[in-house]
Amino acid sequence: MILRTVVQTSMSRSHTALLGLGLLLMLLLYVGLPGPPEHTSWLWGDPNVTILAGLTPGNSPIFYREVLPLHRAQRVEVVLLHGKAFTSRTWEQLGTLQLLAHRGYRAVALDLPGFGNSAPSQEASTEAGRAELLARALRGLEVRNAVLVSPSLSGRYALPFLMRDHPQLHGFVPIAPASTQNYTREQFGAVKTPTLILYGELDRTLAPESLRRLRHLPRHSVVKLRDAGHACYLHRPRDFHRALLAFLDQLP
C-alpha cells in the first residue's frame, strides 16, 4: 500500500514536470515565431552584401526588398518595379539586386500594390494616385537619387511619376512599359531625365508601341536584346545586366 502510494506520487510529479516542459516549449516557440516583415535584415552569402526586407515606413503599404553594399558608394540608387506576372522577388532570383550591390549601388525592388506582399490600394485606381504612391514609397525609403527600372505593367506607376519631374529621379529605364499612349509627344519631349530604353527583339506587343513614343524623350539611348521576348531581362539576363550597368556607370 505504501509502495503504491509512492509510485503514484512519483508518476504524478513526472506528469506535472512533462506538462510544464511542454508549456515552456510552446511559449518559446510562440515568442520565436517571426512577425510581419517589418525591417528584418540578414547577410546574403557574400559578406559584402546586406539584404533588407520589410514594409515601407509611414502609410505606404508597399513591401520592398533592398540590397546594400556594406561599403556604400555615393552613387545613384536603383529602384526596380515589376510586370504583371512578377514581384520584387523576381529581381532577387535573377541576381539583379545582388549584382547591383556588388557594383556599389543601393538596390531596392518594390511589390506594387496588390502584388506580392503589398496590399491593394484604392489610390492605385488613378494616375495621380499611382504617382503619389510611388513618390511616398521612395520618400519612406529615403531614396534621393533614383534610377527607376520599369517593365511592362509598372509603366502605369513610373510614367506619371516621370512626367511630374521629381527632383530625386536621376535616370529612367523603361522596358516595354504600359501606358505610353496616355502621353503626348510634347509631354515626352519636355522630360530631361536620362533614359535607357530596353526591349526584347521578339516582343511584338508592347515593345513597338512604347518604343515609338519613348523615342521622343530627348536624352535617350536604345538597347535591343536579341532573341528575347517581352520579359527580355529573363530571357537574356547577362545582356540585360550589362546594358543596365553600362547606363548606370555613365550617369553623373
C-alpha positions as CSV (number, residue, x, y, z in Angstrom):
1,M,0.0,0.0,0.0
2,I,2.8,2.4,0.9
3,L,4.7,1.3,-2.2
4,R,1.7,2.0,-4.5
5,T,1.3,5.5,-3.0
6,V,5.0,6.3,-3.6
7,V,4.8,5.1,-7.2
8,Q,1.6,7.1,-7.8
9,T,3.1,10.2,-6.3
10,S,6.3,9.8,-8.4
11,M,4.2,9.3,-11.6
12,S,2.1,12.4,-10.8
13,R,5.3,14.5,-10.3
14,S,6.7,13.2,-13.6
15,H,3.5,14.0,-15.4
16,T,3.5,17.6,-14.0
17,A,7.1,18.1,-15.0
18,L,6.4,16.9,-18.5
19,L,3.4,19.2,-18.8
20,G,5.4,22.2,-17.5
21,L,8.2,21.4,-20.0
22,G,5.6,21.2,-22.8
23,L,4.1,24.6,-21.9
24,L,7.6,26.1,-21.7
25,L,8.4,24.8,-25.2
26,M,5.1,26.2,-26.6
27,L,5.9,29.6,-25.1
28,L,9.4,29.6,-26.6
29,L,8.0,28.7,-30.0
30,Y,5.4,31.4,-29.8
31,V,7.9,34.1,-28.8
32,G,10.3,32.9,-31.5
33,L,7.8,32.9,-34.4
34,P,8.5,35.6,-37.0
35,G,6.1,38.5,-37.1
36,P,5.3,40.7,-40.1
37,P,8.3,41.5,-42.3
38,E,9.0,44.9,-40.8
39,H,12.6,45.7,-41.5
40,T,14.2,42.4,-41.0
41,S,17.8,42.0,-42.2
42,W,20.3,39.3,-42.9
43,L,23.5,38.7,-44.8
44,W,23.5,37.2,-48.2
45,G,26.0,34.5,-49.0
46,D,28.6,37.2,-49.7
47,P,29.8,39.1,-46.6
48,N,30.0,42.3,-48.7
49,V,26.2,42.4,-49.3
50,T,23.4,43.1,-46.8
51,I,19.8,42.3,-47.7
52,L,16.9,44.0,-46.0
53,A,13.2,43.3,-46.4
54,G,10.1,44.8,-44.9
55,L,7.3,47.3,-45.3
56,T,8.0,50.9,-46.2
57,P,7.8,53.3,-43.3
58,G,4.8,55.6,-42.8
59,N,1.5,55.0,-44.6
60,S,2.6,53.4,-47.8
61,P,1.6,49.7,-47.6
62,I,4.3,48.6,-50.0
63,F,6.6,45.7,-49.4
64,Y,10.2,46.0,-50.6
65,R,13.5,44.1,-50.9
66,E,16.6,46.1,-50.6
67,V,20.3,45.1,-51.1
68,L,23.1,47.3,-49.7
69,P,26.8,47.0,-50.3
70,L,28.5,47.1,-46.9
71,H,30.7,49.9,-48.2
72,R,28.2,52.2,-49.8
73,A,29.4,54.4,-52.6
74,Q,27.8,57.9,-53.1
75,R,26.0,56.8,-56.2
76,V,22.5,56.6,-57.7
77,E,20.0,54.2,-56.1
78,V,18.3,51.7,-58.4
79,V,14.6,51.2,-57.8
80,L,13.2,48.1,-59.6
81,L,9.5,47.7,-60.3
82,H,7.9,44.7,-62.0
83,G,5.4,43.5,-64.6
84,K,2.0,41.9,-64.1
85,A,3.2,38.3,-63.7
86,F,6.1,39.1,-61.3
87,T,7.0,40.6,-58.0
88,S,10.1,42.1,-56.2
89,R,11.3,38.5,-55.7
90,T,12.0,38.3,-59.5
91,W,14.9,40.7,-59.1
92,E,16.3,38.7,-56.2
93,Q,16.0,35.4,-58.1
94,L,17.5,36.9,-61.2
95,G,20.5,38.1,-59.2
96,T,20.0,41.8,-60.2
97,L,19.8,43.0,-56.6
98,Q,23.0,41.3,-55.6
99,L,24.8,42.3,-58.8
100,L,24.0,46.0,-58.2
101,A,25.2,45.8,-54.6
102,H,28.5,44.3,-55.7
103,R,28.9,47.3,-58.0
104,G,28.4,49.7,-55.1
105,Y,24.8,50.6,-55.8
106,R,21.9,50.6,-53.4
107,A,19.2,48.5,-55.0
108,V,15.5,48.4,-54.0
109,A,12.8,46.2,-55.5
110,L,9.1,47.1,-54.7
111,D,6.0,45.0,-54.7
112,L,3.4,47.2,-56.4
113,P,0.0,47.4,-54.6
114,G,-1.9,44.2,-55.0
115,F,1.1,42.2,-55.9
116,G,3.5,40.0,-53.9
117,N,3.3,41.1,-50.2
118,S,1.8,44.5,-50.9
119,A,-1.8,45.2,-50.1
120,P,-4.2,46.6,-52.7
121,S,-4.7,50.3,-52.6
122,Q,-7.6,52.5,-53.7
123,E,-5.0,55.1,-54.7
124,A,-3.8,52.8,-57.5
125,S,-7.0,53.4,-59.4
126,T,-5.9,56.8,-60.6
127,E,-2.8,58.1,-62.4
128,A,-2.2,60.8,-59.8
129,G,-2.7,58.2,-57.0
130,R,-0.2,55.8,-58.5
131,A,2.4,58.6,-58.9
132,E,1.9,59.6,-55.3
133,L,2.1,56.0,-54.0
134,L,5.5,55.6,-55.7
135,A,6.7,59.0,-54.5
136,R,5.6,58.2,-50.9
137,A,7.4,54.8,-51.0
138,L,10.6,56.4,-52.2
139,R,10.4,59.1,-49.5
140,G,9.8,56.5,-46.9
141,L,12.9,54.6,-48.0
142,E,14.9,57.8,-48.2
143,V,15.7,57.3,-51.9
144,R,17.2,60.5,-53.1
145,N,19.0,59.7,-56.4
146,A,16.7,57.2,-58.0
147,V,17.1,55.4,-61.3
148,L,13.7,53.8,-62.0
149,V,13.6,50.5,-63.8
150,S,10.1,50.0,-65.2
151,P,9.0,46.9,-67.1
152,S,5.5,46.4,-68.6
153,L,2.6,47.0,-66.2
154,S,4.8,49.1,-63.9
155,G,4.7,51.9,-66.5
156,R,1.3,52.8,-65.1
157,Y,3.3,54.0,-62.0
158,A,6.6,55.0,-63.5
159,L,5.4,57.2,-66.3
160,P,3.1,59.5,-64.3
161,F,5.9,59.8,-61.8
162,L,8.4,60.7,-64.6
163,M,6.0,63.3,-66.0
164,R,5.9,65.1,-62.7
165,D,9.6,65.9,-62.9
166,H,10.6,64.6,-59.4
167,P,14.0,66.0,-58.5
168,Q,15.1,62.7,-57.0
169,L,14.8,60.9,-60.3
170,H,18.2,60.7,-62.0
171,G,17.6,58.1,-64.6
172,F,14.8,56.0,-66.2
173,V,15.0,52.5,-67.7
174,P,11.7,51.6,-69.3
175,I,11.3,48.0,-70.6
176,A,8.3,48.0,-72.9
177,P,6.2,49.8,-70.3
178,A,2.4,50.1,-70.4
179,S,0.5,53.4,-70.7
180,T,2.8,55.3,-73.1
181,Q,-0.3,56.1,-75.2
182,N,-1.5,58.3,-72.3
183,Y,1.1,61.0,-73.0
184,T,1.7,63.3,-76.0
185,R,4.9,63.8,-78.0
186,E,5.2,67.2,-76.3
187,Q,5.0,65.7,-72.8
188,F,7.7,63.2,-73.6
189,G,9.8,65.9,-75.2
190,A,9.7,68.0,-72.0
191,V,11.3,65.3,-69.9
192,K,15.0,65.9,-69.2
193,T,15.8,62.6,-67.3
194,P,18.5,60.4,-68.9
195,T,16.8,57.3,-70.2
196,L,17.8,53.8,-71.4
197,I,15.1,52.2,-73.5
198,L,15.3,48.4,-73.3
199,Y,13.2,45.9,-75.2
200,G,13.3,42.3,-76.5
201,E,13.7,41.7,-80.2
202,L,10.8,39.2,-80.2
203,D,8.3,41.4,-78.3
204,R,5.6,42.1,-80.8
205,T,3.1,43.6,-78.3
206,L,4.2,46.5,-76.1
207,A,7.7,47.0,-77.4
208,P,6.9,48.6,-80.8
209,E,4.2,50.8,-79.4
210,S,6.2,52.0,-76.4
211,L,9.4,52.5,-78.4
212,R,7.6,54.7,-80.9
213,R,6.6,57.1,-78.1
214,L,9.6,56.8,-75.8
215,R,11.8,57.9,-78.7
216,H,10.5,61.4,-78.1
217,L,12.4,61.6,-74.8
218,P,15.3,63.9,-75.6
219,R,18.0,62.2,-73.6
220,H,17.6,58.6,-74.5
221,S,19.6,55.6,-75.8
222,V,18.1,52.3,-77.0
223,V,19.3,48.7,-76.4
224,K,17.5,45.8,-78.2
225,L,18.1,42.4,-76.6
226,R,18.4,39.7,-79.3
227,D,16.2,36.6,-79.2
228,A,14.3,37.9,-76.2
229,G,10.6,38.4,-75.7
230,H,8.6,40.8,-73.6
231,A,10.3,39.9,-70.3
232,C,13.6,40.3,-72.0
233,Y,15.6,40.6,-68.7
234,L,14.6,37.0,-68.0
235,H,15.5,35.7,-71.5
236,R,18.8,37.4,-71.7
237,P,19.8,38.3,-68.1
238,R,23.5,38.7,-68.8
239,D,22.9,41.1,-71.7
240,F,20.3,43.0,-69.6
241,H,22.7,43.4,-66.7
242,R,25.5,44.5,-69.0
243,A,23.3,47.2,-70.6
244,L,21.9,48.4,-67.2
245,L,25.3,48.6,-65.6
246,A,26.8,50.5,-68.5
247,F,24.0,53.0,-68.3
248,L,24.3,53.4,-64.5
249,D,28.1,53.8,-64.7
250,Q,28.0,56.7,-67.1
251,L,25.4,58.8,-65.0
252,P,26.9,61.8,-63.2
